[in-house]
Amino acid sequence: MSNKQELKWSVLNQLDEIFQAQDFQLIKSTEWFAKQNQANRLIYDLVFLDKFQGYQVLPEVGVRNELIENIFHKISGLEKRYQKDSFSVVNSIKDQSTNRNGRYDLYGDCDIDDVVQKLKTLFYDHALAYFDKFSQIENIDQALNDNLDSPKRTFLLGNCSRGLIVAQLLGRKDYAELFRQLL
């Protein structure tokens, strides 16, 4: 039986070989897969929650728009060393077979193939579509500004600030109203 770290790295290394076909590379320091295009960094983030017997793996997707994040971090107060790892939009991925956010148990060698297959399927069926959609700043604007009652719109996560930044960049006619609603 592999130790916990070996289990995690077995999954990550197998997925690294698979995702290279889409030009995603494993960033070992963050344990996520990333691809840089002109304006964005696309991230397939696998969160390994430490459990007694192993891990529970939660897949997330995120897009970092460099223009938005550079402006945001002029006011964010986040330490410089953490600024490069922030996302403009981020979300968990739902597993269509369970209709719940993906959470996959990785407790032993016998789980590796199943977890790799599920994470690969989510990547191709959902993550790539998410990346296509949110590579467009207009779609980031819609996600951040068109549902102001969303519980995800908090100052703590920076979505309100990012929403205003995007609205200003796009010259939204309702910018003043968005700003008023946040006060």
N, C-alpha and C positions, 0 to 999 in steps of 0.2 A: 504494500500500500504506500502510495506517495504521501509526503507530508503536505501540509496546506499550501505552502509556497509553490511546491512542484505542481500541485493541481492547478493553481491559478496560472502559472506560467505555461503550462501545457495548453490550456485554453487560449491564452493570449498569442502564443507562438503559432498555433494552428490557424487561428483567425488572421494573423498577420500574413501568412502565406496566401490565404484566400482573398483578402481585401486588397492586396497589392495589385490585383487585376483592375481595380477601380482607382488606382493611384493613392490609396490610403495607406499611411505608414503608422506602425506602432510607435508611440512616444513612450518609452519605457518609464521615464520619470513620473508621468501622470497616469500611466496605464490606460491610455485612450488611443484611439485611431484618428488620425487627422489628415486632412487634405487642404492645401492652400490654393485658392484661385486668386484672381486679380484683386477682388475687394473683400473676400471672406476667408475665414478658416472654418472648415466643416469638421465637426467632432462627433465621433461615435464613442461615447464614454461608457465604460463598463465599471459600475460601482460594485466592488467586492465587499459586502457586509460580512464582517468577521462573526462567525458562529462557532459554537463550541466544537462541533465536528468538522467544520469546513467553512464554506462561504454560501451566502445567498447572493446571486449576481443580478444586478438591476441595470438594464440597458437604458441609456439616455442619449438624446441627440441634441446638439447645440450648434448654433451658427454665431460666429464672432465677426461682425462687420467692423473692419478696422477703422473706418471713418467715425462711426458712432462711438466705438470704444475709446478712441483717442480723445474725442471731445468729452465724453463722460468722465474719463479719468483725470481731466483737468480740475474737476470739482469733487470727485468721489471720496477722497480721503483714504482710499485703499493703498496699502503699502505698495511701492513700486514693484517689488518682487512678485506680487500676486496679480498685478494688473494685466499681464500678458495672458492669463488663463481665464479671464472673464468672458462671458457669453452675452451677446445681444438678445438672443432668444434661446431657450432651452426647454426640453420637455421629456417626460418619460415616454416610453413606447408601450402601447397596449399590445398584448398577445391576443390575436383574434380568436384563438382556440379557447381562451378562458374569458375574454372580454375584460381582463384586468391588466393592470400594469405588469409587465414581465418581471417575474422574480423566479430565478432558477436555482435550485439546490445543487451545490457542488460539494459533496461530502466524501467522495471517494473516486478512485480510478474508473469505476463503472459508470459514473455520471458524466465523464468528460465528453464522449462522443455526442450524447444527447444535448448537453449544454451548448457545445460548438454548433451543432445543427440548428438549434433554436435561435441562437444569436446570429448565425449566418442568415437564416430565413428572415428575421426581423430587419436585418441590415438591408437586404435586397428588396423586401416587400414594403418596408416603411421608411427606413432611414434615408434611402436615396431620394424618395419622393419629398421628404421633409427638406432635405438639402436643396433640391431644385426649387421648391417653393420659397424658402426663406433666404435664398441667395439674392432675391429681389428686395430692395429696400422698401418698396411699396407694400410688400407682404409683411415685413417686419412692422411697418407702421400700422397696418390693419390689426395685427396681433396685439400690439401694445396699446392702441388708441381707440379701437372700435367697441370695446367692452369695458368701460370704465368701472363697472361694478364688480369685475372679476376679483376674486380673492388674491390673485397673483399680482395685482397692481399695488405693490407696496414700495415705499421709499427704501426700506431695508434692502431689498434686492436690486433696487435701482431702476425698476421698470418704469416708474413715473418719470424719472429724469430722462431715461432713454427714450421714452415715448415723446416727450417734449422736444428732445434733440432731433428725432426723426421727423416729427411734424414740422419743425423749423427748416430742416434740410429740404423737405419736399414742398415747402411753401403752402402748407395746408391753410385753407381759408378759415377754418374753425380753430386755428391755433390759440387765439385769445380765449375762446370758450374752454378749450382743453385746459389751458393754464388756470382759469378761474375755478374749474371743477376740482383742481388739485389743491386749492388753498383751503 
